[in-house]
Amino acid sequence: MSYSQHAGFFGTTRTLLGIVGFEGSIRQANMAWGYALGYTWEEIVAIGFIDLLHPDDQKPILQEMEKLSQGKLDPVAFSARLLHRDGHYLDYLWEATPALMEFAFYVAGIPSDICFASAQTQLQAQQNEEYVRLQEKHADLELLYQELQTQKGFSLNGINSAILDTILSHINESVLVRQPGELPYTLTPQQTNAVFGTMPTAETFIALWKLAQEAPHQPTHHTLKTNQKRVSVFGNTIEADDKTPQMLIVCDIQEQHLFKHSLSDLKEEYSLLTAARREGILDWDLTTQTVNYSHSWARLLGYEKETIGRQIIAWQNRVHPADHTHLIQELKLCINGQHKNGLDFKHRAQHKDGSYRWLHAIGEVVFNKRHAKHFIISFVDITRQMELEIAITSLKKTKINLSST
């Protein structure tokens, strides 16, 4: 290792910093390499950078390194997986900068899971777009209403309806307006008919208006009594001269509602089925090296999902020592694409109470462009079956011994 006055920084950062020779050897590296990959410094130097790479990543990386060694000065960014000591691969985003005078590259590798957290933040922002869109549309309608009221000879009560229809033809929601003491009318007749089936009465408008005022700054979900359709309601007032019209925006969300409940029912049925079969599932994301364990998987071993975590060692560390090495070998073969029939492995795993349960693991790796992306594995508790098989085998041996005496 190479230390300097900044050793504290290089010792704590998760970024893999190093100098790699043009021939692929690792000349210098910070301590993060050992922490991340489980090797000693001597082992890392002996293996070298190229041999640490996943076989599918070696050829394209060698091609890029060849270009850099021939005089290209600009840094190169790429994604490549490194081999952990226990046999699985960790995904890193890399930047390599040539140092021609040293016949080497300066490399820096950042764990992909750091970027994954940023992607989750972006996803959350996308999920809020629909609400923002509705707010913006409401603001546009409010401005439109005010502009139309100022136009000479123009009213929202029927005059120049062709112009109004043209302006509002792109709006998907039912837009209802009610002047004080008058019946409600709509700015979007076709959309209103699609949502309600007919023009809502004053009583319906008032009921929806009261509902919208309970949460004035966000859409409220409601089931219509007339057709049992699920809708989203947003309401606000518009100041205009001496009158204060009330405006409602009603959106049909029946399909989303049915889909949500259907998905919920499927999840419940699946949970009941796996519980009855004493079956659990894990989804191992080979890109981020995180695992999503099902609730039923955790309960097979006497735990709750929240206490298990999201690392593969939550399973591997509980495997019986006599089965552990064989299991790791089987997992490597599957991830490297050498097991065409996938994983089919019976092993013992330690229960929370200290005893061991026999589990039958059946899994398959999902590949994308020859890269292993996910490892989906199902587990069935076969403890009773194995105990019977062991008892029968023991009984047969006893009979053989008795007959030979």
N, C-alpha and C positions, 0 to 999 in steps of 0.2 A: 504494500500500500504506500501511497505517497501522501505525506501530511505537510501542512503549512500553517501559517498564522490564521488561516480560515478553516482549520480542521473541524471546528465546531459546526460550521455550516455544512461542510461536505459529509459529516458524520450523521446528520439528522435529516437531511433532505431525502425524500422518496425517489428523486430523480436519479437515474443511473448515469454517472458521469465517468468518462474514461477516454483513454487514448488507444486506438486500435491500429496496428501496423498494416501496411498495404498487403502483407501476406496473410492477415487475419488474426494475428496474435494480439492478446490484450496486454499492453505494456503497463498501463496504470489504470486504476479503477477506485472509486470511492467505496465506502463500507456498505452503501445501499445495495450493491450487487450481492454481497453475502447475505444480508437480511432478507432480500426479496427472493433469492434463488436457493438458499440453504447450503451453499458451498463455502468452503474456506478459501482464502486468497490463493493458496497454492493450487487448489483444485481448479479454480477459475482460470488461472494462467495456463495450467496444463491442458485444459479442454480447448480454450480459444474461442473467439467470438463466433466464427462460422459454425463450428460444431455445436454451439449452444442454440443455434437457430433451428426452428422447425424445418424439416426436410423440404416442405413446399415453399419456404421462404428463402432457402439458401441460393438458388440459381438467380432469381431477380436481384437479390442484394449483391451478389458477386458481380453482376453486370453493372450495377450502379457504382460499386467501388472501383471497377476497372475504368469507368469514365472519369471518376474523380482523380484517380491516380495518374491519368494522362494529361492533366493540366486544367481541368474544370475547377473554377474557384468558388462558384456559388454553392451554398449549403443545399443539401438534398434532404427532403422529408419523406419518410416512409413508415409503414406499419410492419412489425415483425414480432414473432413470438419466440420467447426464450424458454429453454428447458429447465424446469425446477428439479431439484435433487430427487424428489419423490416420484418423478415421471410425468407430471402434467405440465402444460405449457401456459405461460403468462403472456398476455398481449400488451405490447408497448408501442407507443408512438415515438419515432426516432427522428433526430436531426443529426446529420453527419456533415462536418466541415473539413475540407482537405487542408493539411499542413504539409505542403510539398517539400519544404526544407527538411522535415523530419521523416518523410516517407511514411506518413501516418494520417489518421483521421481523428478529429475531436468529435466524440459522439455523446449525445444526451438522450436518455430514454425516459418517457413519462408514462406511468401506468394508465391504461385506457379507462380505468374506473373513475379517474379524476374527471376526464372528459365526459363520462357517462352522467356524472352528477349535473354537469352543465346542460346536457341534453334533457334531463328530467325537468330542469327549470324551464327550458324552452317549451316542453310539452305542457307544463302547467299553464304557461302563458297562452298557448293555443287553445286550451280548454276554456279559457275565459273570453275568447274572442266573440262567441255567440252573444254573451251578455253585453259586451261592449258594442257589438253591432246593433243590438236592439236599442240601446241607449242613444246611439248616434242617429238611428232611423227616427226615433221619437223626436230628437232635437230638430232634424230636418223637416219633419211634418209640422212641428210647431212654427218654424220659420215660414214654411209654405203657407200655413193658415193665415199668419199675420200679413204676409205679402198679398194673398188673394183678397183679404178684407179691405186692403187699401186701394185696390184697383177699382176704378170708376165703373159702375154698372155691373159689378161682379158680386155674386153671393153664393154661398155654399148650399143654398136651399133649392137648387135646381137650375139656376141660370147658367148658361154656358157649360152644361154638364159634359159635353163632348171634350172640351178642353181639359176639364178636371179628370175625366176618364183617361185621357192620354197621359197626363202627368203622373197619375197614380197606378198606371197599368203594370208597372214593374214590382209593385209591393205585393208580397205574398200573404200578409196578415189581413184580418178583418179590422178595418179602422172605423170605429163608431164615434159619433159626436152627438151631444145632447145639450141644447140650449136650456137655460132655466125655465121650468114650467112647460116644456114642449116635449114631443115624442122624439126618440132618438132616430138618427138617420145615419147612413153609411157613406164613406168616401170610396169604398171598394165593394160594390154590389156582388160581383162574382165570388170573391173570396169570402164574403160574409155568408152567402148562401151555402158555400162549401163547408163552412165551419158549423153554422147553426141550422141549416136546412131551410130557414125562413128568417125574415127580419125580426130581431129580438124585440120583445115588448119593453115598455118603460120599466116594468117590475124587474125584468131580467137584467136590464142595464143597471138599475139601481143596486141590485144584489151584487153584480160583478164589480161595480164601482166601489162599494163598501169593502169588498174583498181585496181589491187592489190597494186601497188606502191603508190596509193593515201592514203592508210592506211597500211604501211608496217609492223606494229607490231600486227595487228589483222585481222581476216578473214573479207572479204567484201562480201556482198550479191549482187547477180546479176541474171537477167533473161536471159537465152540463147535465141538468136533469132531463132535458128534452130528448137527447140522443145518447146519453152516457159517454160522450166523447171527452177525452182529456185535453184541456187547453191550458195555455199560459196567458196570463192577464197582466197588462201593464197600463196604469191609468195616471192622468195628470190633468191639471186645469190650464186653460189658456186665457190670459188677460186680453180683452179686446173691448175698447170703449167702456160702456157702462155694464156690459154683460161679461159673464165668466163661463164660457162653454166648458163642458167636460169631455175629454177625449179618452177613449179606450182602445188599446191595441190588443187583439185577441188572436193568438197563434195556435193552430192545430198541432198538438204534439202526441196524438193518439198512437201513431206508429212507434215513436220512441218509447212511449209508456208501455205498450204491449211487449216490445223487445226487451225492455228492462226487466219486466216481471217474468217473461219466459226464461231469460237468462238466470234469474234468481231461482226459479223453479228447478231448472236443470242442475244448478249448483247444489240445491238441497237434495235432489234425487241422487246425484252423484255421491254426496257425502254419506247418505244413508246406505248406498250400495257398497262403498268402500269400507264403511264401518262394519257392515254385516259380514263382509268377506275378510275383515281384518287386513285390509290392503292399504298401502300408502304409496304416494308418488313424490318423486323429486325431479326438478328441472334444473340441470346444471348448465349455466351459461358459460361456455368455454371461452368466450371473448372477454367477458368481464370477470371471470372466475368467481361468480356469485351463484348461490344455489337457492331456489325457492322450494322449501319443504312444505308438503301439504300438512294440514292439521292431523289427518289420520296417520301420516308417517310418524310424526312426533309421538302420537299416542300409542303406537306399536311398542315403543320403548319406554312408555310411562311418563312422557314429558308433554308440555304444552308448546305449541309452535313458537311462541314468543321467546321461550328460553333456549331454543336450539341455535339461533343465529342463522347466518347465510353463507357459511363456509363449508366446503366439502369434508373438512376434517370432523365436522359434527357427526358424520356417519363413519368415516374411516377410522377415527380414533376409538370407536366403540366396537369395532370388529374384533373377534377373538384372535389372539396372537397366532394360533395355528392356521387361521384362514387368511390373515392379513396380507402376507406376501403374494399369495396366489391371486387374491382379489386385485391388488395393484397391477399385477401383470396382465390380468384380463382387461382391466380398464384401459391400460396403455394400448393393447392390441386393438381395442374397439376404436379409440380416438385416432389412432394412426391408420384406420381403415383396413386392418388386417383380419378382422373378424366380420365376415360378410353376413353371418347370421345374427350379429349383435351379441349382447351380453345375456348369458343364461348361467347363473351362479348361485349355489346354495351355500350359506355361511351362517355363522353365529354372531349375534350382536348383543352387547350387554344392555340389559334393562336397567332402569333407574334403581330398582331394588337390589341390584348386584348380580342377579341371575342372568343367564344367557338364553336368548330366543333364537330359534332357527328361522331364517328369512330366505325366501326364494326371490332373487333379483333378476328381472327380465328387462333389458333396456336396448335402446337403439340410438345411435348418433345421427343427428341431422346435419348434413353437409350442404354447403353453399359454395359453388365453384371450387369444389375439392377441399374447401376449408371446413373443418369441424366447427359447428356453431353451437349446437345444443346437444346435451346428453339427457334423454328422457328415460327414467328408470322407474318401474313399478315394483313394489315389494308385497309379498304375501307371507303371512305368518304360517309356517308349516311345522311349528314346534311339536304339536301333537302327533303329526304324521311321522316325523323323524324319530320321536321317542318310541313309537310303535315299531318302526323299522329296526331301530337299534335293539329293542327288546327281543324281537323275533330273531334277529341275527345272533344275539347272545344265547337265546334258547337253543337254536340249531347247533351252535358250537358245543353247548353243554351236552346235548344228546349224542353228538359225535364222540365226545370224550368218554361218555358213559358206555357207549357201545364198543369202544376200543379196549376198555378195561376188562 
